[in-house]
Amino acid sequence: MAQRTRSSSAEVALQWWPLLHGEAAAGPWPLLVVVHGHGGGAVPAVLQCLLDELAQARGAAVWVQALTAEPVELPPRQKLLLVPLLLTPGSHVRVDVPAIRQRLRGLGHQVMALPFLGAWQPWLQHLRQLGCEAERQVVVHHPLRPGIADRYLHVLSQELGLPLRSADTCDAELDRVLPLALAPNRMTAHLSAQHGDGLALLEHPATRQFLFELLLDLP
């Protein structure tokens, strides 16, 4: 994908990231994208492909930190946007991401951390549209501990206008489900086996393109 110049959509993006207004003119920042990852630090192919295309289109580095991998080694004194591509405010968001930010700052990097993806208003609007267009009955999520994540799921259910159900209580009678998973994982494989309908979000072409453009329009 060829590198493109900043479009009017980038200006729209800055309206919902007011802290980035003063940084937009400095050119594209390198990104450090935080993802769950699979065993051994593997990054799902559908996600790695998107990020490779993103780096080319932005004309700036895009590093990937899988939470299952060792810390990524970066060139010295980088100016980074830390982008957590995480969908719920579990312990990864509340503990691991701040620890990554602190470690990078301790190494001399300038780091601006964005909220986790599941808190981005345009992303929530897209999920609502995806659920309505596909007439999904239930959004299925990974089991989460009680507390902040539970409260977030309650708000998310109201935001999407769809019920949410934990994967460990999802029965085979459900015939239309929307997995709350960015890339294929064990949950989507299980749902596919049960319902024939376990597509991860990035396996929906419209969602992949939407996330690509959100990330492309960051400063």
Backbone torsions as a table, in degrees:
resi	resn	phi	psi	omega
1	MET	NA	130.5	-177.0
2	ALA	-73.2	149.5	176.0
3	GLN	-65.5	140.1	-178.8
4	ARG	-122.5	157.6	177.0
5	THR	-81.8	161.8	-179.7
6	ARG	-64.4	132.4	-177.0
7	SER	-103.7	178.1	177.9
8	SER	-63.5	-24.0	178.6
9	SER	-64.9	-29.5	176.3
10	ALA	-64.4	-38.0	177.6
11	GLU	-63.8	-36.8	175.9
12	VAL	-64.6	-42.2	179.9
13	ALA	-58.9	-39.1	-178.3
14	LEU	-67.7	-19.3	177.3
15	GLN	-68.3	-28.7	178.0
16	TRP	-103.1	6.2	168.5
17	TRP	-127.2	69.9	-175.4
18	PRO	-59.2	-28.5	179.7
19	LEU	-66.5	-17.5	-176.8
20	LEU	-96.1	-1.3	-177.0
21	HIS	-55.3	-44.6	-176.1
22	GLY	-74.4	-8.8	-176.7
23	GLU	-101.5	-7.9	-171.1
24	ALA	-65.1	-33.2	-175.0
25	ALA	-80.1	-8.4	-175.2
26	ALA	-80.5	-1.3	-177.3
27	GLY	92.5	170.6	-176.1
28	PRO	-66.0	131.4	174.8
29	TRP	-78.6	147.1	163.0
30	PRO	-61.6	146.7	178.9
31	LEU	-112.9	140.8	165.3
32	LEU	-114.4	108.3	-174.7
33	VAL	-95.9	125.2	179.9
34	VAL	-98.8	126.1	179.5
35	VAL	-130.5	163.4	178.7
36	HIS	-62.2	-53.0	-175.8
37	GLY	79.3	160.5	175.2
38	HIS	-100.9	-176.4	179.7
39	GLY	-55.6	140.2	179.6
40	GLY	75.1	9.5	178.4
41	GLY	86.7	7.5	-179.2
42	ALA	-65.3	140.5	176.1
43	VAL	-105.4	128.5	-179.5
44	PRO	-53.5	139.9	-174.0
45	ALA	-58.5	-38.9	-177.4
46	VAL	-64.3	-31.9	179.2
47	LEU	-80.4	-42.5	179.6
48	GLN	-62.6	-39.5	178.8
49	CYS	-62.7	-43.5	178.6
50	LEU	-61.3	-43.5	-176.8
51	LEU	-71.3	-32.3	175.1
52	ASP	-64.1	-43.7	177.7
53	GLU	-65.5	-36.2	-179.7
54	LEU	-64.0	-43.5	179.6
55	ALA	-60.3	-41.6	179.3
56	GLN	-66.0	-42.7	-176.9
57	ALA	-70.9	-35.5	179.8
58	ARG	-78.5	-24.6	-175.4
59	GLY	70.0	30.4	179.6
60	ALA	-148.3	158.5	-177.5
61	ALA	-65.5	143.4	171.3
62	VAL	-129.2	104.8	176.8
63	TRP	-94.6	151.9	-178.3
64	VAL	-119.5	124.8	174.2
65	GLN	-109.6	102.6	172.5
66	ALA	-78.5	137.3	-179.0
67	LEU	-70.5	-12.8	177.3
68	THR	-95.6	5.5	-176.5
69	ALA	-115.4	166.1	172.8
70	GLU	-66.7	157.3	-179.8
71	PRO	-57.5	137.5	177.8
72	VAL	-69.0	136.3	176.0
73	GLU	-90.7	124.1	-176.2
74	LEU	-111.5	155.9	169.9
75	PRO	-60.1	155.7	-174.6
76	PRO	-66.8	149.2	169.3
77	ARG	53.3	56.5	176.6
78	GLN	-85.2	153.5	170.5
79	LYS	-108.2	109.0	-165.8
80	LEU	-121.1	147.2	160.2
81	LEU	-99.1	123.4	176.9
82	LEU	-92.5	117.0	-170.6
83	VAL	-119.2	100.7	178.9
84	PRO	-81.0	106.7	176.7
85	LEU	-85.8	65.3	-178.0
86	LEU	-122.5	142.9	-167.9
87	LEU	-98.9	-17.4	-179.7
88	THR	-136.1	154.6	-177.9
89	PRO	-85.0	57.6	175.4
90	GLY	-80.2	-163.6	-175.5
91	SER	-66.1	-27.6	177.8
92	HIS	-61.0	-43.8	-179.7
93	VAL	-71.3	-41.9	-171.4
94	ARG	-85.7	-20.5	-176.6
95	VAL	-120.9	-54.0	-172.5
96	ASP	-68.4	-44.8	-177.8
97	VAL	-64.4	-47.3	175.3
98	PRO	-59.1	-34.4	178.9
99	ALA	-66.8	-38.8	176.7
100	ILE	-63.1	-44.8	178.9
101	ARG	-60.4	-45.0	-178.9
102	GLN	-64.5	-41.6	179.7
103	ARG	-62.7	-43.5	-178.7
104	LEU	-65.0	-41.5	178.3
105	ARG	-65.2	-35.7	177.5
106	GLY	-65.6	-23.9	177.9
107	LEU	-88.3	2.4	176.3
108	GLY	96.3	7.2	178.3
109	HIS	-84.5	149.1	173.0
110	GLN	-93.4	116.9	-170.5
111	VAL	-125.5	127.5	169.2
112	MET	-114.4	118.1	-176.3
113	ALA	-95.4	130.8	174.6
114	LEU	-89.8	158.6	172.9
115	PRO	-62.2	162.8	178.2
116	PHE	-65.7	151.8	-173.0
117	LEU	-53.8	-39.1	-177.6
118	GLY	-64.1	-8.2	176.9
119	ALA	-101.0	-2.0	-178.5
120	TRP	-77.9	122.7	-176.2
121	GLN	-60.4	-43.7	177.4
122	PRO	-60.3	-35.7	178.4
123	TRP	-65.4	-42.6	177.9
124	LEU	-63.5	-39.1	177.1
125	GLN	-62.6	-39.0	178.7
126	HIS	-66.8	-41.9	178.4
127	LEU	-61.4	-39.5	177.9
128	ARG	-61.3	-43.8	179.1
129	GLN	-64.7	-41.9	179.5
130	LEU	-62.0	-43.1	179.2
131	GLY	-66.3	-37.8	179.9
132	CYS	-70.3	-44.4	-176.5
133	GLU	-65.7	-34.8	-177.6
134	ALA	-91.4	-1.7	-179.5
135	GLU	54.2	45.5	179.3
136	ARG	-72.2	145.2	179.3
137	GLN	-93.7	-34.9	-173.0
138	VAL	-142.5	138.6	169.5
139	VAL	-96.3	127.5	-176.6
140	VAL	-107.1	131.7	-177.3
141	HIS	-127.3	163.5	174.5
142	HIS	-63.9	148.4	173.3
143	PRO	-58.0	135.3	-177.9
144	LEU	-127.9	152.5	176.8
145	ARG	-70.4	151.6	175.4
146	PRO	-61.0	152.9	177.4
147	GLY	124.9	-135.1	-174.6
148	ILE	-58.9	-45.5	-177.8
149	ALA	-62.5	-40.7	177.4
150	ASP	-60.9	-44.7	180.0
151	ARG	-64.4	-37.9	176.6
152	TYR	-61.3	-43.5	-179.2
153	LEU	-63.2	-34.4	176.8
154	HIS	-63.9	-44.7	177.6
155	VAL	-65.4	-40.9	179.8
156	LEU	-61.8	-41.3	178.2
157	SER	-60.0	-42.1	177.4
158	GLN	-66.3	-39.0	-178.9
159	GLU	-64.4	-40.4	-176.5
160	LEU	-86.5	-19.6	-175.6
161	GLY	70.9	26.4	-178.9
162	LEU	-134.5	146.8	175.1
163	PRO	-71.7	149.9	175.7
164	LEU	-114.5	142.8	-179.8
165	ARG	-139.0	138.8	177.2
166	SER	-68.5	144.2	-177.0
167	ALA	-61.0	-29.4	-178.7
168	ASP	-78.5	-4.5	175.2
169	THR	-120.2	14.1	-176.9
170	CYS	-88.8	114.6	-175.3
171	ASP	-93.5	168.7	-174.9
172	ALA	-74.0	-8.1	-178.7
173	GLU	-75.6	-19.4	178.1
174	LEU	-68.5	130.2	-178.1
175	ASP	-109.6	-9.1	177.9
176	ARG	-141.3	110.3	-177.4
177	VAL	-129.4	151.7	175.3
178	LEU	-120.3	103.9	179.9
179	PRO	-68.2	133.7	176.0
180	LEU	-88.1	70.6	-178.4
181	ALA	-141.7	128.8	-177.2
182	LEU	-70.7	-42.6	-177.4
183	ALA	-127.9	162.0	179.5
184	PRO	-57.0	139.7	177.8
185	ASN	-152.7	-170.7	-177.6
186	ARG	-63.1	-34.7	179.5
187	MET	-65.0	-46.8	-179.0
188	THR	-66.3	-34.7	177.5
189	ALA	-65.1	-41.1	179.0
190	HIS	-65.6	-43.8	179.8
191	LEU	-64.5	-37.3	178.4
192	SER	-64.3	-40.2	179.0
193	ALA	-66.5	-35.7	-178.2
194	GLN	-80.8	-41.4	-170.1
195	HIS	-118.0	-8.5	-173.5
196	GLY	66.2	24.6	-172.8
197	ASP	-152.1	72.4	-176.6
198	GLY	-124.6	30.5	-176.9
199	LEU	-63.5	128.5	171.7
200	ALA	-70.2	161.4	-173.1
201	LEU	-61.2	-39.9	-179.0
202	LEU	-74.4	-6.3	173.8
203	GLU	-86.7	-3.7	169.7
204	HIS	-90.1	116.6	-175.9
205	PRO	-53.6	-40.1	-178.6
206	ALA	-65.6	-37.4	-179.9
207	THR	-71.7	-40.4	176.8
208	ARG	-58.9	-46.0	-179.3
209	GLN	-66.1	-38.1	-179.2
210	PHE	-64.3	-46.2	179.9
211	LEU	-66.4	-39.5	177.7
212	PHE	-56.4	-45.3	-178.1
213	GLU	-70.7	-34.9	174.9
214	LEU	-59.8	-45.1	-178.3
215	LEU	-73.1	-34.9	178.9
216	LEU	-63.8	-33.7	-175.3
217	ASP	-86.1	2.1	172.5
218	LEU	-69.2	151.8	178.1
219	PRO	-56.3	NA	NA
